[in-house]
Amino acid sequence: MKRTRIYILLLVICYLLFAVSSCVGVSVDISLNQNGSGNAALEYQISKALDALGRLDGNERWNTIPVGRADFERTMDRLPGMKLTSFSSKEDRNNLIINAKMEFEDLKSLMSFIDASGLRSSFSGDTHSGRIFMTLNDARPKSNAALENLALENLIAEISKSYSVKMAMSLPGEGSVKITDNRGFSLDKIPGSVIISPGKKVSFSLPLYSVLSATDGINVEFLW
């Protein structure tokens, strides 16, 4: 039973968009040039507590996220439109912190890195007029008994309380970003969230627990 709950916890926390699937804190800063190329700075924080839980099944040899330069370089080798320009990692008291900077030839290449499956995001248009749509969390069935477990909910809240999901885009012209649920209703009033829009640089910051616990889903839409 204990191991089952650990697996459930890992699945819930890993239910984020980005390829860095077992991370807890995520920050992405994208700069888009007039010709469609650009660069992206990625930072993610892996909770040491979560990492320790994940090692209890004896599979610590099999990392599900890139945690070293070689991991990122192998990922870039599969994406010819992407190039790793710098990488660093460090530890503090609670986290392993990874920073990576990349260049991309076009937004399609970048979206292939962010969402390799292509099932949770889409891009249309060009640098003059475009749209990026991403699903951070699908609607969660209210009948899901595992997630109705109060002790489990409290554990998820405790682990995720100091983390956030952030993304910023610097655009050639004016743009906007909005946060909605799966019904299309605005979620700009989430406690602890910060949304900067419209402007040439637009961004959002959402508490991680708000993303994980959203029963009606959370979507992000960048428009320019």
Rosetta silent file (secondary structure, phi, psi, omega in degrees, C-alpha in Angstrom):
SEQUENCE: MKRTRIYILLLVICYLLFAVSSCVGVSVDISLNQNGSGNAALEYQISKALDALGRLDGNERWNTIPVGRADFERTMDRLPGMKLTSFSSKEDRNNLIINAKMEFEDLKSLMSFIDASGLRSSFSGDTHSGRIFMTLNDARPKSNAALENLALENLIAEISKSYSVKMAMSLPGEGSVKITDNRGFSLDKIPGSVIISPGKKVSFSLPLYSVLSATDGINVEFLW
SCORE:     score description
SCORE:     0.000 S_00000001
   1 L     0.000  -43.939 -179.548    0.000    0.000    0.000 S_00000001
   2 H   -60.366  -45.529 -179.292    2.780    2.431    0.908 S_00000001
   3 H   -65.579  -36.994  177.683    4.564    1.851   -2.391 S_00000001
   4 H   -60.179  -43.322  179.792    1.283    2.231   -4.298 S_00000001
   5 H   -65.602  -36.082  177.293    0.708    5.634   -2.713 S_00000001
   6 H   -62.335  -44.345  178.996    4.239    6.667   -3.608 S_00000001
   7 H   -62.082  -41.700  178.448    3.606    5.744   -7.234 S_00000001
   8 H   -60.864  -44.981  179.572    0.325    7.701   -7.220 S_00000001
   9 H   -59.562  -45.725 -179.728    2.096   10.732   -5.767 S_00000001
  10 H   -62.947  -41.079  179.530    4.819   10.587   -8.397 S_00000001
  11 H   -63.068  -41.441 -179.215    2.275   10.285  -11.190 S_00000001
  12 H   -65.825  -48.061 -176.993    0.315   13.279   -9.940 S_00000001
  13 H   -68.450  -31.336 -179.905    3.338   15.525   -9.481 S_00000001
  14 L   -79.246    0.683 -174.115    4.820   14.435  -12.801 S_00000001
  15 L   -83.587   59.139  177.856    1.611   15.399  -14.602 S_00000001
  16 L  -117.474  165.343 -178.084    3.080   18.554  -16.124 S_00000001
  17 L   -64.357  -46.889 -161.576    3.557   19.576  -19.725 S_00000001
  18 L   -72.185  154.339  179.749    7.316   19.747  -19.960 S_00000001
  19 L   -61.052  -23.979  176.859    9.677   16.932  -20.865 S_00000001
  20 L   -77.931   72.423 -160.228   11.352   17.438  -17.519 S_00000001
  21 L   -74.231  -22.107  178.749    8.593   15.285  -16.172 S_00000001
  22 L  -104.115   15.490  178.155    9.643   14.619  -12.581 S_00000001
  23 L   -76.140  165.569  178.137   10.642   18.155  -11.827 S_00000001
  24 L  -110.982  -53.365  176.625    8.799   20.242   -9.295 S_00000001
  25 E  -100.075  134.274 -178.200    9.630   23.852  -10.130 S_00000001
  26 E  -130.988  132.503  174.595    9.723   24.872  -13.822 S_00000001
  27 E  -138.004  127.115  179.235   10.730   28.183  -15.393 S_00000001
  28 E  -128.776  127.674  179.231   11.020   28.810  -19.149 S_00000001
  29 E  -122.967  114.428 -173.752   12.040   32.161  -20.676 S_00000001
  30 E  -112.569  134.292  173.342   11.721   32.366  -24.482 S_00000001
  31 E  -118.334  123.769 -175.973   12.951   35.155  -26.775 S_00000001
  32 E  -108.284  128.426  178.589   11.604   35.127  -30.333 S_00000001
  33 L   -89.051  168.790 -179.250   13.381   36.910  -33.181 S_00000001
  34 L   -60.513  -32.845 -176.636   11.808   38.471  -36.257 S_00000001
  35 L   -87.419    3.205  177.674   12.900   35.539  -38.458 S_00000001
  36 L    97.176  -13.218  175.655   11.334   32.921  -36.176 S_00000001
  37 L   -81.478  177.885  178.310   14.519   31.758  -34.513 S_00000001
  38 E   173.258 -166.257  177.777   15.265   32.467  -30.889 S_00000001
  39 E  -140.268  157.787 -178.763   16.605   31.200  -27.612 S_00000001
  40 E  -137.224  135.468  175.281   15.154   29.648  -24.496 S_00000001
  41 E  -110.461  124.408 -176.991   16.420   29.562  -20.914 S_00000001
  42 E  -117.078  133.378  170.692   15.154   26.653  -18.843 S_00000001
  43 E  -132.517  133.871  171.654   15.420   26.146  -15.110 S_00000001
  44 E  -139.692  151.599 -176.304   13.885   23.338  -13.147 S_00000001
  45 E  -120.381  123.715  178.249   14.188   22.229   -9.559 S_00000001
  46 E  -100.232  118.278  177.711   13.952   18.617   -8.500 S_00000001
  47 E   -63.440  129.445  177.854   12.893   18.215   -4.897 S_00000001
  48 H   -64.093  -32.092  178.033   15.327   15.976   -3.039 S_00000001
  49 H   -65.579  -43.785  178.803   12.379   14.582   -1.086 S_00000001
  50 H   -67.392  -40.587  179.189   10.570   13.625   -4.292 S_00000001
  51 H   -61.154  -39.907  178.804   13.754   12.246   -5.812 S_00000001
  52 H   -64.880  -39.659  176.753   14.250   10.035   -2.750 S_00000001
  53 H   -61.627  -41.890 -177.922   10.693    8.697   -3.062 S_00000001
  54 H   -65.962  -21.761 -179.257   11.283    7.867   -6.691 S_00000001
  55 H   -84.538   -8.121 -176.372   14.353    5.790   -5.825 S_00000001
  56 H   -68.440  -17.776 -179.134   12.464    3.450   -3.534 S_00000001
  57 H   -88.285    2.919  177.193   11.447    1.178   -6.410 S_00000001
  58 L    82.001    9.668 -177.609   15.087    0.338   -7.195 S_00000001
  59 L  -107.647   32.966 -176.645   15.076    2.064  -10.588 S_00000001
  60 L   -66.339  -16.166  178.686   17.329    4.973   -9.728 S_00000001
  61 L   -70.872  -21.733 -172.564   19.568    4.081  -12.671 S_00000001
  62 L  -104.121   90.906  179.171   16.837    5.053  -15.128 S_00000001
  63 L   -73.261  132.555  178.932   16.443    8.828  -15.090 S_00000001
  64 L   -93.656   -4.160  179.222   13.203    9.989  -16.714 S_00000001
  65 L  -132.473  155.755  176.163   14.408   13.573  -17.083 S_00000001
  66 L   -72.628  120.751 -179.089   17.657   15.125  -18.352 S_00000001
  67 L  -118.470   -2.496  178.186   19.812   15.831  -15.301 S_00000001
  68 L  -138.323  167.848  179.913   23.209   16.259  -16.935 S_00000001
  69 H   -57.098  -42.688 -178.492   24.770   17.915  -19.964 S_00000001
  70 H   -61.133  -36.862  178.039   25.022   14.573  -21.773 S_00000001
  71 H   -62.299  -44.701  179.117   21.279   13.998  -21.274 S_00000001
  72 H   -65.031  -41.134 -178.127   20.479   17.374  -22.848 S_00000001
  73 H   -64.498  -37.068  176.422   22.910   16.797  -25.705 S_00000001
  74 H   -64.978  -38.077  176.772   21.266   13.465  -26.524 S_00000001
  75 H   -64.135  -43.761  179.689   17.900   15.222  -26.563 S_00000001
  76 H   -63.422  -33.373  179.121   19.260   17.941  -28.874 S_00000001
  77 H   -61.537  -27.465  179.397   20.656   15.253  -31.219 S_00000001
  78 L   -85.722   -8.398 -177.540   17.072   14.116  -31.814 S_00000001
  79 L  -126.237   88.978 -174.491   15.951   17.683  -32.542 S_00000001
  80 L   -61.171  -18.471  178.768   18.050   19.168  -35.378 S_00000001
  81 L   -87.085    2.528 -178.188   16.421   22.568  -34.946 S_00000001
  82 E  -117.869  148.379  177.619   17.652   22.857  -31.347 S_00000001
  83 E  -142.742  128.991  175.859   21.137   23.546  -29.953 S_00000001
  84 E   -80.341  124.454 -178.703   22.319   23.503  -26.348 S_00000001
  85 E  -106.127  -24.467  175.343   24.438   26.593  -25.662 S_00000001
  86 E  -159.780  155.336 -179.818   25.062   26.290  -21.916 S_00000001
  87 E  -150.945  140.683  174.114   24.345   23.983  -19.006 S_00000001
  88 E  -152.805  155.072  175.571   24.873   24.083  -15.256 S_00000001
  89 E  -143.527  150.106  177.483   23.618   22.258  -12.184 S_00000001
  90 E  -155.180  168.903  177.985   23.867   22.850   -8.462 S_00000001
  91 E  -124.642  142.849  166.460   22.268   21.779   -5.214 S_00000001
  92 L  -116.444 -164.224 -174.522   20.828   23.699   -2.332 S_00000001
  93 L   -61.644  -34.719 -172.362   19.371   22.369    0.896 S_00000001
  94 L  -113.566  -17.672 -167.926   16.171   21.096   -0.711 S_00000001
  95 E  -137.436  155.175  160.656   16.675   20.853   -4.463 S_00000001
  96 E   -96.257  124.553 -174.047   18.785   19.868   -7.404 S_00000001
  97 E  -113.043  121.529 -178.449   18.680   22.928   -9.685 S_00000001
  98 E  -111.124  131.346  173.693   19.269   22.540  -13.434 S_00000001
  99 E  -124.328  131.681  178.294   19.828   25.485  -15.801 S_00000001
 100 E  -140.754  141.025  175.189   20.079   25.084  -19.564 S_00000001
 101 E  -119.865  137.895 -175.203   20.117   27.580  -22.420 S_00000001
 102 E  -135.749  154.441  170.483   19.187   26.612  -25.948 S_00000001
 103 E  -111.168  145.508  177.057   18.856   28.132  -29.394 S_00000001
 104 E  -130.487  146.185 -179.024   16.062   27.132  -31.773 S_00000001
 105 L   -77.198  -31.671 -179.935   15.695   27.600  -35.522 S_00000001
 106 L  -159.190  168.789 -176.405   11.923   28.010  -35.375 S_00000001
 107 H   -68.316  -28.083  177.824    9.041   27.636  -32.953 S_00000001
 108 H   -63.397  -39.025  177.081    8.117   24.192  -34.247 S_00000001
 109 H   -63.889  -42.814  179.242   11.524   22.942  -33.129 S_00000001
 110 H   -63.564  -43.191 -179.009   11.033   24.511  -29.717 S_00000001
 111 H   -65.857  -29.738  175.984    7.568   23.012  -29.308 S_00000001
 112 H   -67.421  -30.290  175.816    8.977   19.582  -30.165 S_00000001
 113 H   -74.508  -45.326 -177.368   11.345   19.983  -27.232 S_00000001
 114 H   -66.260  -40.204 -176.388    8.675   21.239  -24.834 S_00000001
 115 L  -137.531   86.771 -174.701    6.114   18.603  -25.833 S_00000001
 116 L   -61.317  -31.965 -178.166    7.703   15.678  -27.671 S_00000001
 117 L   -74.735  -26.334 -176.096    4.375   13.854  -28.048 S_00000001
 118 L    73.550    8.689 -176.047    2.608   16.828  -29.612 S_00000001
 119 L   -92.589  -17.078 -173.800   -0.533   15.860  -27.705 S_00000001
 120 L  -116.746   10.225  179.093   -0.543   18.643  -25.109 S_00000001
 121 E  -155.488  161.927  175.667    0.399   21.680  -27.185 S_00000001
 122 E  -151.805  152.269  176.282   -0.039   23.266  -30.588 S_00000001
 123 E  -133.699  135.834  175.270    1.472   26.110  -32.594 S_00000001
 124 E  -141.127  154.591  178.540   -0.019   27.902  -35.557 S_00000001
 125 E    96.830 -152.590 -179.724    0.887   31.015  -37.535 S_00000001
 126 L  -146.967 -165.458 -176.982    4.279   32.686  -37.807 S_00000001
 127 L   -70.738  -19.646 -178.938    6.366   35.357  -36.090 S_00000001
 128 L   -86.079  -33.701  179.885    4.021   38.114  -37.274 S_00000001
 129 L  -153.015  111.030 -174.433    0.789   36.504  -36.108 S_00000001
 130 E  -148.429  172.834 -179.234    0.781   33.321  -34.105 S_00000001
 131 E  -147.546  129.319  170.472   -0.731   31.211  -31.341 S_00000001
 132 E  -116.510  126.453  179.141    0.755   28.722  -28.895 S_00000001
 133 E  -121.866  130.114 -177.609   -1.704   26.659  -26.884 S_00000001
 134 E  -135.517  141.327  174.265   -0.565   24.369  -24.068 S_00000001
 135 E  -101.438  115.028  176.429   -2.334   22.132  -21.590 S_00000001
 136 E   -83.508  -31.714  179.716   -0.651   22.194  -18.185 S_00000001
 137 E  -156.560  126.185  174.518   -3.219   19.910  -16.591 S_00000001
 138 E   -70.954  163.347  175.021   -6.220   18.106  -18.035 S_00000001
 139 E   -59.914  135.935 -177.788   -9.504   18.170  -16.168 S_00000001
 140 L  -100.982  123.459  179.990   -9.312   15.790  -13.241 S_00000001
 141 L   -58.064  130.023 -178.761  -12.315   13.521  -12.639 S_00000001
 142 L   -68.766  -14.954 -179.416  -13.874   14.409   -9.304 S_00000001
 143 L   -88.588    1.655 -178.550  -14.575   10.722   -8.711 S_00000001
 144 L   -66.745  102.032 -172.798  -10.877    9.835   -8.666 S_00000001
 145 H   -61.981  -36.132 -177.693  -10.696    8.138   -5.271 S_00000001
 146 H   -61.505  -37.112 -177.989   -6.923    8.252   -5.065 S_00000001
 147 H   -85.494   -8.639  175.257   -6.901   12.008   -5.298 S_00000001
 148 H   -87.449   -4.517  177.237   -9.737   12.378   -2.826 S_00000001
 149 L   -68.206  114.684 -174.148   -7.517   10.869   -0.131 S_00000001
 150 H   -61.557  -41.056 -179.531   -6.995   13.779    2.252 S_00000001
 151 H   -62.530  -40.208  178.619   -3.641   12.533    3.509 S_00000001
 152 H   -66.910  -43.425  177.676   -2.365   12.225   -0.054 S_00000001
 153 H   -57.986  -43.508 -179.474   -3.657   15.680   -0.956 S_00000001
 154 H   -64.581  -37.657  178.832   -1.887   17.117    2.084 S_00000001
 155 H   -66.586  -42.903  177.246    1.361   15.396    1.126 S_00000001
 156 H   -61.633  -44.505  179.884    1.177   16.762   -2.418 S_00000001
 157 H   -61.948  -40.132 -177.971    0.452   20.240   -1.066 S_00000001
 158 H   -66.265  -44.040 -178.770    3.368   20.046    1.352 S_00000001
 159 H   -68.862  -36.266 -171.664    5.890   18.961   -1.300 S_00000001
 160 H   -95.740   -2.715 -168.212    4.705   21.437   -3.932 S_00000001
 161 L   -63.175  -29.089 -176.248    3.931   24.496   -1.799 S_00000001
 162 L   -99.557   12.336 -176.070    7.175   26.380   -2.468 S_00000001
 163 L  -115.528  161.764 -179.222    7.314   25.693   -6.213 S_00000001
 164 E  -144.996  166.292  173.290    5.809   27.322   -9.273 S_00000001
 165 E  -115.116  119.173 -175.015    5.354   26.929  -13.011 S_00000001
 166 E  -128.160  145.569  174.073    6.588   29.964  -14.936 S_00000001
 167 E  -152.630  134.826  178.897    6.848   30.848  -18.606 S_00000001
 168 E  -131.052  146.790  176.148    7.732   34.108  -20.340 S_00000001
 169 E  -132.496  124.859  171.988    7.872   35.077  -24.022 S_00000001
 170 E   -98.115  122.458 -170.368    9.655   38.096  -25.490 S_00000001
 171 E  -114.746  156.954  175.602    8.090   38.845  -28.872 S_00000001
 172 E   -63.179  -30.287  179.597    8.970   41.059  -31.867 S_00000001
 173 E  -131.282 -162.125 -179.807    5.629   42.855  -31.405 S_00000001
 174 E   -71.965  142.992  177.665    2.727   43.074  -28.989 S_00000001
 175 E  -146.671 -179.502  179.349    1.384   39.864  -27.546 S_00000001
 176 E  -149.971  162.161  174.465   -0.765   38.491  -24.761 S_00000001
 177 E  -138.299  141.600  176.433   -1.099   35.435  -22.549 S_00000001
 178 E  -140.389  150.387 -178.920   -4.177   34.055  -20.858 S_00000001
 179 E  -113.908  127.852 -178.661   -4.887   31.173  -18.495 S_00000001
 180 E  -136.076  163.680  170.228   -8.153   29.243  -18.836 S_00000001
 181 L   -90.005 -176.428 -176.395   -9.762   26.024  -17.675 S_00000001
 182 L   -71.116   -9.192  175.446  -10.965   23.345  -20.083 S_00000001
 183 L   -95.157   -2.199  178.960  -14.301   25.147  -20.443 S_00000001
 184 L    91.272    3.659  179.618  -12.571   28.317  -21.596 S_00000001
 185 L   -79.367  141.207 -178.023  -13.203   30.312  -18.414 S_00000001
 186 E   -66.187  141.044  177.468  -10.453   32.699  -17.323 S_00000001
 187 L  -119.769   35.451 -176.565   -8.264   31.670  -14.379 S_00000001
 188 L   -76.069   -1.773 -178.934   -6.484   34.991  -13.910 S_00000001
 189 L  -108.178   18.225  177.329   -7.542   35.164  -10.249 S_00000001
 190 L   -60.694  126.320  179.568   -5.710   32.054   -8.991 S_00000001
 191 L   -56.872  130.796  179.382   -4.282   32.972   -5.559 S_00000001
 192 L    86.831   -3.844 -179.760   -0.539   33.490   -5.818 S_00000001
 193 L   -84.514  153.477  175.062   -0.520   33.732   -9.609 S_00000001
 194 E  -132.991  121.664  178.904    1.158   36.549  -11.543 S_00000001
 195 E  -123.869  122.809  178.287    0.169   37.262  -15.156 S_00000001
 196 E  -111.186  111.532 -174.471    1.877   40.024  -17.134 S_00000001
 197 L  -171.191  144.508   -3.759   -0.061   40.804  -20.318 S_00000001
 198 L   -83.251 -177.312  177.910   -0.295   42.407  -22.843 S_00000001
 199 E   153.266 -178.851  176.826    3.108   43.661  -23.981 S_00000001
 200 E   -80.133  -21.655  169.894    6.233   42.757  -25.903 S_00000001
 201 E  -124.963  116.529 -179.006    7.191   40.457  -23.049 S_00000001
 202 E  -117.071  152.460 -176.209    4.324   38.494  -21.566 S_00000001
 203 E  -159.382  164.198  171.140    4.503   35.909  -18.809 S_00000001
 204 E  -140.453  152.992  172.927    2.679   33.867  -16.219 S_00000001
 205 E  -138.843  123.510 -177.225    3.622   32.336  -12.894 S_00000001
 206 E  -124.844  136.709  172.960    1.340   29.796  -11.238 S_00000001
 207 E   -58.798  135.400 -177.328    1.747   28.007   -7.895 S_00000001
 208 H   -57.906  -41.034 -177.226    2.536   24.393   -8.650 S_00000001
 209 H   -63.980  -32.846  176.809   -0.147   23.066   -6.332 S_00000001
 210 H   -63.958  -35.435  177.517   -2.786   25.116   -8.165 S_00000001
 211 H   -69.852  -47.206 -176.285   -1.723   23.399  -11.383 S_00000001
 212 H   -65.903  -32.874 -172.367   -1.679   19.925   -9.860 S_00000001
 213 L   -99.752    7.651 -177.164   -5.019   20.275   -8.084 S_00000001
 214 L   -71.060  106.820 -178.003   -7.032   21.949  -10.867 S_00000001
 215 L   -72.451  -22.297 -179.204  -10.135   19.782  -11.243 S_00000001
 216 E  -105.002   12.858  177.605  -11.257   21.679  -14.367 S_00000001
 217 E    81.297  161.718  175.572   -7.836   21.700  -16.054 S_00000001
 218 E  -137.898  123.980  176.820   -5.425   24.529  -16.802 S_00000001
 219 E  -120.654  150.662  177.352   -4.533   25.757  -20.292 S_00000001
 220 E  -123.088  135.657  179.191   -2.163   28.522  -21.399 S_00000001
 221 E  -131.226  120.618  172.314   -2.528   30.486  -24.624 S_00000001
 222 E  -100.544  131.258  179.931    0.062   32.875  -26.052 S_00000001
 223 E  -130.129  142.428  173.676   -1.187   35.146  -28.840 S_00000001
 224 L  -152.699    0.000    0.000    0.608   37.762  -30.965 S_00000001
